[in-house]
Amino acid sequence: MTTTRPASKGVTLMQHSFLALAARRVALASAAAALALSAACSDNNGTTAPGTTRMYDQVQRLGNPLISEVLLSKRSHATHGSLGPDQDGVVAPEILSFITGPTSVAGRSADYANFLGTVLLPDMLIVQTNKAPETAGYLSWALSDGFGGRKLDDDVVDLSLSAVFGDPLGMDPAGAQGKEALTTDNVAFDSPGVTNTFPYLAPPN
């Protein structure tokens, strides 16, 4: 004997299963919404705030122009960029060997190289706040006991090249002889929009 289940009974069971599944989904969604609302209304502002301790890796540092670009080989750029001014002794021998010595590029006297080393290292801009502000300028603290720092219209590339290959203080004329072409990049400073008020630079083009 064959027993046939009524069609209406099968439909009812299917509907029941579907409704039960839908109810579970609604319950889960409601619980998630309630949890999110609870978190948003919490008075604990530190739950997602970062900690106060941070550790970073320094990857670049610029102080005096052309220290890396001229005085250090490319393989030493990353080392110099990772150091602080108090660690510049690590790269000092390479810088001095560029300036003076039998195989040096600049061919300067040892005395001049030592003087220049005290000017360029530690590699940071020097400002003498007890000097008149109108004497501000790149290397003015060393060349004329001025304020120092760096002005927007300073041709710092020429000044740096002149310090390495020229003789701005008359200390090593023999070492500078024949190197006149190396004391400039032949690109003049050209920024007529510099002003005396913040932000000092010309509007963008």
C-alpha positions as CSV (number, residue, x, y, z in Angstrom):
1,M,0.0,0.0,0.0
2,T,1.3,3.4,-1.0
3,T,0.9,6.4,1.3
4,T,1.0,9.8,-0.3
5,R,1.8,12.9,1.9
6,P,-0.6,15.7,1.3
7,A,1.0,18.6,-0.8
8,S,-0.2,21.2,1.7
9,K,1.7,19.5,4.5
10,G,5.0,19.5,2.5
11,V,4.6,23.2,1.7
12,T,4.0,24.0,5.4
13,L,7.2,22.2,6.5
14,M,9.2,24.1,3.8
15,Q,7.8,27.4,4.9
16,H,8.5,26.5,8.5
17,S,12.2,25.8,7.7
18,F,12.5,29.0,5.7
19,L,11.0,31.1,8.4
20,A,13.2,29.5,11.1
21,L,16.3,30.3,9.0
22,A,15.1,33.9,8.4
23,A,14.5,34.3,12.1
24,R,18.0,33.2,13.0
25,R,19.5,35.6,10.5
26,V,17.4,38.5,11.8
27,A,18.4,37.6,15.4
28,L,22.1,37.6,14.4
29,A,21.8,40.9,12.5
30,S,20.1,42.5,15.5
31,A,22.7,41.2,17.9
32,A,25.5,42.6,15.7
33,A,23.7,46.0,15.4
34,A,23.3,46.1,19.2
35,L,27.0,45.4,19.7
36,A,28.0,48.1,17.3
37,L,25.7,50.6,18.9
38,S,27.0,49.7,22.3
39,A,30.6,50.2,21.2
40,A,29.8,53.5,19.6
41,C,28.1,54.8,22.8
42,S,30.9,53.6,25.1
43,D,32.6,56.2,27.2
44,N,35.9,54.3,26.9
45,N,37.8,56.4,24.3
46,G,40.9,54.3,24.6
47,T,39.5,51.1,23.2
48,T,40.7,51.9,19.6
49,A,43.3,54.6,20.4
50,P,46.9,53.8,19.6
51,G,49.4,53.3,22.3
52,T,51.7,56.2,23.3
53,T,54.9,54.4,22.6
54,R,56.1,54.6,19.0
55,M,59.3,53.2,17.3
56,Y,60.2,54.5,13.9
57,D,63.0,53.8,11.4
58,Q,64.6,57.0,10.1
59,V,65.2,56.6,6.4
60,Q,66.4,60.1,5.4
61,R,68.0,63.2,6.9
62,L,69.0,66.4,5.3
63,G,71.0,69.2,7.0
64,N,73.8,70.8,5.1
65,P,73.1,70.6,1.3
66,L,75.1,68.1,-0.7
67,I,76.6,66.1,2.1
68,S,75.3,62.9,0.7
69,E,75.1,63.9,-2.9
70,V,78.7,65.1,-3.2
71,L,80.8,63.9,-0.3
72,L,79.5,60.4,0.1
73,S,79.3,57.5,-2.3
74,K,75.9,56.2,-3.2
75,R,76.3,53.1,-1.1
76,S,76.7,55.3,2.0
77,H,73.6,57.3,1.5
78,A,71.3,55.0,3.4
79,T,73.7,54.8,6.3
80,H,73.9,58.6,6.5
81,G,70.2,58.9,6.2
82,S,69.6,56.6,9.1
83,L,72.0,58.4,11.5
84,G,71.5,61.3,13.9
85,P,73.9,64.2,14.0
86,D,75.5,62.8,17.1
87,Q,76.5,59.7,15.0
88,D,78.1,61.5,12.1
89,G,81.5,60.2,13.1
90,V,80.5,57.0,11.2
91,V,80.6,58.8,7.9
92,A,83.3,61.4,8.8
93,P,86.3,59.4,7.5
94,E,84.7,59.0,4.0
95,I,83.9,62.7,3.9
96,L,87.4,63.7,4.8
97,S,88.9,61.2,2.3
98,F,86.8,63.0,-0.4
99,I,88.2,66.4,0.6
100,T,91.9,65.6,1.3
101,G,94.5,62.9,0.8
102,P,96.5,61.4,-2.1
103,T,93.4,59.8,-3.7
104,S,90.9,62.5,-2.8
105,V,88.6,64.1,-5.3
106,A,88.8,67.7,-4.0
107,G,92.6,67.6,-3.4
108,R,92.5,70.1,-0.5
109,S,95.1,70.5,2.3
110,A,94.7,68.5,5.5
111,D,94.2,71.8,7.5
112,Y,91.5,73.0,5.3
113,A,89.8,69.6,5.3
114,N,89.8,69.5,9.1
115,F,88.3,73.0,9.2
116,L,85.6,72.1,6.7
117,G,84.9,69.0,8.6
118,T,84.1,71.1,11.7
119,V,81.8,73.3,9.6
120,L,79.8,70.5,7.8
121,L,79.7,68.0,10.6
122,P,77.6,67.4,12.5
123,D,75.3,67.5,9.5
124,M,72.8,70.1,10.7
125,L,72.0,73.7,10.1
126,I,73.6,75.9,12.7
127,V,71.8,79.0,14.1
128,Q,73.4,81.5,16.4
129,T,70.4,83.2,18.0
130,N,72.6,85.8,19.7
131,K,73.6,87.2,16.3
132,A,71.6,89.8,14.3
133,P,68.9,88.2,12.2
134,E,69.8,90.2,9.2
135,T,73.1,88.3,9.0
136,A,71.2,85.0,8.5
137,G,72.3,82.9,5.6
138,Y,73.7,79.5,4.8
139,L,77.2,79.0,6.4
140,S,77.2,82.7,7.5
141,W,77.9,81.5,11.1
142,A,81.2,80.0,9.9
143,L,82.1,82.4,7.2
144,S,81.4,85.7,9.0
145,D,80.2,84.7,12.5
146,G,76.6,85.5,11.5
147,F,73.2,84.2,12.4
148,G,73.5,81.1,10.2
149,G,70.5,79.0,9.2
150,R,69.4,79.2,5.6
151,K,67.4,81.8,3.7
152,L,64.9,81.0,1.0
153,D,67.0,82.9,-1.6
154,D,70.3,81.3,-0.7
155,D,71.9,79.5,-3.6
156,V,73.0,76.7,-1.2
157,V,74.3,74.4,-4.0
158,D,76.8,77.0,-5.2
159,L,77.7,77.9,-1.6
160,S,78.3,74.2,-0.7
161,L,80.4,73.6,-3.9
162,S,82.4,76.7,-3.2
163,A,83.1,75.5,0.3
164,V,84.4,72.2,-1.0
165,F,86.2,73.2,-4.2
166,G,86.8,76.9,-3.7
167,D,88.6,79.0,-1.1
168,P,86.0,81.3,0.5
169,L,88.2,82.1,3.5
170,G,91.6,82.3,1.7
171,M,92.8,79.3,3.7
172,D,93.9,77.0,0.9
173,P,94.4,78.9,-2.4
174,A,96.7,76.2,-3.8
175,G,94.0,73.5,-3.2
176,A,91.4,75.5,-4.9
177,Q,93.5,76.3,-8.0
178,G,92.1,75.0,-11.2
179,K,88.8,74.0,-9.7
180,E,86.8,77.1,-10.4
181,A,84.4,75.2,-12.7
182,L,83.4,73.0,-9.8
183,T,82.3,75.8,-7.5
184,T,78.9,76.2,-9.2
185,D,76.2,74.2,-10.8
186,N,75.7,77.1,-13.3
187,V,72.0,77.4,-12.3
188,A,71.2,80.7,-10.7
189,F,68.6,81.1,-7.9
190,D,65.4,82.1,-9.6
191,S,62.3,82.5,-7.4
192,P,61.0,86.1,-7.7
193,G,57.9,85.3,-5.7
194,V,59.7,85.1,-2.3
195,T,58.0,87.5,0.1
196,N,58.6,88.7,3.7
197,T,55.3,87.4,5.0
198,F,54.1,83.9,5.7
199,P,54.2,81.5,3.9
200,Y,57.0,83.4,2.1
201,L,56.8,81.4,-1.1
202,A,55.1,82.5,-4.3
203,P,51.6,81.1,-5.0
204,P,51.6,77.8,-6.9
205,N,51.6,78.2,-10.7
